[in-house]
Amino acid sequence: MRVGTVEMTVDAAGMRAQNSSLLLNMIWRERQISRAEIARRTELSPSTVSAIVADLEHSGLVRSIGAGVSRGGRRPTLIGFCDDAFSIVGVELGATHVTAVLSDLRGRVRAHRHAPQAVRDDPKGTLQKVRELVQECLDAERVPKRSVVGMGVAVPSPVHPSAPGKLSPLIVPAWRDYDVQESLKSAFGLPVFVDNDANLGALSECYWGAGVGGEDLTYIKLATGIGSGFIIHGDVYRGSGGTAGEIGHIAVDPAGPQCVCGLRGCLVTLIGSGPLVERARELMGVKGRRAPTVRELVEGARAGEPAARQVIDSLGHYLGIAVAGLLNLLNPAIVVLGGEISSVGDLLLDPLRASVRKRALSTSMAETRIVTSALGDRAIAVGAATLVLQAALRDRSFFPLQHAGKSA
């Protein structure tokens, strides 16, 4: 009996936790909703809904926000989600920069810091830079760590689910002896979630950008590295070993340059930031002159500079080869291009779409929108924060036990 009693207690607690997360998700998604409507949609008893809502109110995650519209009888009291109840930290480790944001529970950025950093070659200095920028964000908003749900970190590497803090030694060999998750968890005493940067760009677009309607999407990050993330049925698809989306290592030219991965003619060797600006320098015909930055390349293309336009056309052509294969394979509703170079807009989209049309099944092309991201240069850091939000909405235990307020 005792064993049976214990099992019943565990089951009841588990069921209550599951229902609590169910209601929390619903209130977050709807922003405001009555207890009666929650009971109707979930088919939970009104007393159960009231008890869970009271518990969520006590935690500071939801609150009563006034009377709603009556459908006959007394007007219902609406329950609203408290977007500013807690904060979340999001960090992007790019190849040459670190970005940190402090967001609320609706993806709104409250503080933002950005600094150049040799991330690929200097893991020790990079982790120190992350600690500095994150602390600056917390100090700027006077947010104590006890009011932070956790920290999400976007990394320029595949992430294996069994060791999320360890980056791929094949892609970033300098990080072989470092664990991003353990290092930052130790520094801040917070839960730390780590994922591939393109995956988190896709998650950001799913929650706050082009995919907010719930459609399947693919996000392609165009930067020093080329990566893609997939949202399928509302969640990130990572593959069995965390390497799904490594579109940058699709071989598009068997006779092309050697890649760091050991293969030849990978997409990244043709349209990564390094090859693009070097190609621009060659076309400009000024030997010895430094290669332009990506920003200068973008400005040159917009201004009609022939060499810059030629580089962007070439980018669209090669990227179109990979996107055509992707459309035939996955048939996403939306393909979103991110990264600074994508800000040239139609100058890139036009040759890209032309390249795709030559290679993708017409039905695949017809079903897919190809667009550039509208979320700006903080999209991936916000996506990292969103990874924490997603985990906490699914498992309420990630939220701090007691509502501590947002000010120190």
N, C-alpha and C positions, 0 to 999 in steps of 0.2 A: 504493500500500500504506500509505504513511504516513497519508494522509487516512483510509483505511479503518480503520487502527489507532486513530487519534484518535476516530473515530466510535464504534468498539466500546468505547473507554474511557469516553466520555461516556454511552453507553447503559447500560453496566454500573453506572456511578456513579448514574445516575438510577434504575435498577432497585433498587439497594441502598437509596437514600434512600426510595423508595416503600415497599419492604418494611419498612424501619425505622419509618416512620410507621404502617404497618399494624399492626405488632406493638405499638408504643407505645399506639395507640388501644385495641387489644384488652386490653392489661394494665391501662390506666386504667379501661376499662369494667368489666372483670371483678374488678378490685382484686387478686385473686390467682389465679394459673393456672400450670400446669406447662409446661415446654418441650415435653414430649410432646404435651400437649393443644393447644398453639399450632401445632405441626407438623401435627397431625391436621386442625385447622380451616383452616389456611392452605394445606395441601398443599405447604409448603416442606420441603426436606430437613432432617433433624435437625441436620446440621452448619451449615446456613445459619442456622437458628433460634438455635443456640448462639452463633454468631459475632455475630449482631445483638444478642442479649440481653447478651452480654459487653460490647459497645460501649455499650449503654444503661446497664449497671451502672457502667461507667467514668464516664459522664456524670453519675451520681448520680440518674438518673430512676427507676431500678428497683433492687431488691435481693432477694437470697434471704431468705425469711422462714420457712423450716423445711420439714418433710416433710409431704406430703399423704397422702391415703388411698390405699392400694395396691389395685389391681384384680387382683392376682396378681404376685408378684415383688417387686422392690425398691420401696420407697415413693418417689414422685417428689418432687423438690425444688420447692417453690412459689416463684414470682416475684411480688413485690408492687410496686405503684406507690408511689413516695415522694411523698406529698401535700405534704410540707413542703420538698421539694428547692429550690424557688424560690418567689418571691412575685409577685403581680400587683397593679397599682394600677387601681382603677376610680373614675371620676369621673362624677357627674351634675351637669349644669348645668340647674337648673330655671329657671323664669321669675324667681323671687325668692330662690333659695338655691343653694348649692353643697354637695354631699356628696362626700366622698372616703373610700374604703375601701382597706385592704390585705388581700388574701386569699391563702390558700394555693392549691394546685392542685386543690382539691376544693370551692371556693366558700365555704370557711369564713372569716369575717371575723376578722382578727387585730387590726386597728386601724380606728377609724372617727372621722371628723370631719365636722361639719356647721356651716354658718354662713349667716345671711341675707345676701343679696347681690342687688343690682339687675342681674341678668344681662342682661336685654333691652336696658337703656339704658346700661350701663357695661362695655363689653368690656375696656378696659384694667384697670379695678379687678377685674373678674372673673378675668382670667388671673392677676393678682397673688394673688388669694384662692386660686385653685387651687394655685399654687406653694406658698403657705404651708401649706395643709391637707395636701397630699401630703407635704411635707417633715416635717410634724408626725407623720403616720402612720409614715413611715420611721424617724424618730427614736424614736418610742414603742416600736417593736419592734426597734430597733437593726439595721435591715436596710440594707445597703449597696446602692447602685444596681446593682452588678455581679451581685447576686443577684435582680434583678427582671427578669422576662421582658419586660414592656412595660406600657403604660398604655392603657386603654380609656376613651373619653370619650363620654358620652351628651349629645346637644345637643337643644334644643327647636326643631328645624328639620329640614326634609328635607335629605338629604345626597346630593349627586350623586356617583356613583362616580368620575368623572373629576377631581373636586376635593373630596375628603372633608373638608378643613379649612375650606372656605368655607361659611358659613351663608347661607341664603336671604335676600337683601336685601328680599324682599317680606314675609317674616314677621318678621325681626329686622333692620331697616334700619341700626341703629347698628353692626352687625358687618360692614358692607360692605367695609371695608379691613383686616379681620383674618383671619388663617389660624390656627385653633385647633391644627391638627396641627403646623404648622411652629413655632409659638411654643412649644408644650410639648416638642416634640422637641429644640428648641434649648436649652431650660431644663434638661432632665433627661438628655439623651443617650440616650433610650430609644426603641424603636419605639412609635409612637402610632397607635392605631386610633380612628376617629371614626364614630359612627352615630347615627341618630335615637333619641331616648329611648324611644319606644314600641316600636321594633324591639328594643331591648335589654331592655325589660320582658318582651317575648315570649320572648327568648332565655333570660332568667333563669327564667321559668316552665317552659321546655322542659327545662332542665338540672336545676333544683332544686325546682320547684313542681308545679303542677297538671298539667303536660304531661310529667312525667318518664317516663310510660309510652310515650312516642313518638307520641302521637296529634297530628293536626293541630290547631292552636289559634290563636285570635285573642286578643290582649291589648289592652285599651282603657285608656289612661291618662286619668283624669279629674282635671284640675288647671286651672291658668290657661288652658292650651291643651288641646284634646281630640285625641288621636292614637291610632292603632291599629297594631299590628305583627302580622304573620302568620308562623306557622311551618308550612311545608308540606313534607312528607317530611323532617322533621328539620332544616330550615334556614330562615333568614329569607328571606322573599320581599320584595324591595325594588322591583320594577318596573324598567322600562328606564331611568328617569331618577332613581330614588331617591325618588319621591313616593308610592309605594304606601302605603296606610294613612292618608292624610290625611282621616280620617273626620270631623274637626272642620269641614271645609269642604263637607260635604254640605248642600245647601240643603233644610231641612225646613219652612221657612215663607217663601214668596215675598214676603210683606209684612213680613218681620221686619227687625231692625236691620241697618245697614250693617256689614260685616265689614272687618277690616284688609286682607284679601286683595282687596277691591274688589267682592266679590259681596254679596248681600243674603240675610239669613235663614239664614246658616250655623249649623250645630249649635253651634259654639263660642260664638256670640253669645247663645245661650239657656241653655246649661248649663256654660259655662266658670266658673271660680271667681268672677270678677268679677260677671257677671250674677246668679249664684246668691245671693251675699251681699247684693247691692243689692236683689234681689227680697225677700229676708228682711227687710231694713231697712224696705222699703216696707210689707210686711205687718204688721210690728210696730207701725206707726203712730206711731212716735216721731220726728217730723221733727227734723232737726238732730243726732240721735244718730248716732254712727258705725255703719257697717255691721258686723255680727258677723264674726269670723274663720271660716274653714272649720271649725276645731276647735270653736268655740262653736256653730256650726250643727249639727255632728254631736252634740254634747252635748245641745243643745236637742231634736233629733229623738228621741234616746234617752230623754229625760225626758218626752216627750209634748207638747212645746210646739207648739201648733197651727200657727204660722207656719212653724216649721222643718219640721214634717211635710208641710205643703203644698208647700214648696219641694222637698223630696225626692220627693214624688209627681210633681211636674212634671218633675223631672230624669228619673225613671224613664220617664215618658210619652214625652218627646222622644228620649231615648236608645234607647228601644224601637223608634222609627220607623227609626232608622239601623241598629240591630242586626237588625231583621227583613230589611232589604234585604241586609245582609251575609250572613245565614243563607241567603237564597235564592240569593245569588251564589256563595258559597264553601263553604257547608255544613261549617264546622269541627266537630270533635268537642267542643271546649270553647271557651267565651268566658270570659275571665278579666278581671274589673274591678279596676283598681289605682288608686292615688291615695287621699289621706286621706278624701275624702268617701265612698269605697266602704266604709269601716269601719262604716257604719251597717248593713251586712249585709242582712237580709231586708227592712228598711224601704225599701231601694232595689230589691232583687231582685223583690219582689212586684209593684209597679206596672210594673217593667220587663218582667217575664215576661208580664203581662197585656197590655201594649202590643204585645209581639212576637206573642203568640197571635192578635191581631186582624189581623196584617199578613203573617206569614210562612206559607209553605206548611206544612201540618201535618206533612208528612214531614221537612222541614228542622228544625222545632222539636223533633220527637221524637228526632232523632239528636244533638241538641246539649245539652250541660250548660252552664248559665250560672252562674258562681260568682264570688266575690270572692277576691282574692289573699290568701294566707296568709304571704307572704314579708316583709311589713312595709315600713317606709319606706326600707330600704336596697336594695330589690329592683332598682332600675334601675342603681345604682352597681355592684352585684354583677353585673348583666347586662353592664355595660361591661367588667368584669374577665373575664367569661366569653367575651366576644368575643376577647380576647387568648388565652385558654386554647384556644378552638376553633381559632384560627389556628395556634398552636404544635403542637397535636396533629396537625394536618394537614400541617404543615411543620416538622419537628424543628429546622431551622436557626434558628428563632426563639428556641429555648432558648439561654442563654449557653453558650459553648463548653466551659468548664470549670466543674465544680461548685464554687461558692464558699462553700457553707454559708449559714446564715440569720443568723448573728450577725456583727457588725462585728469 
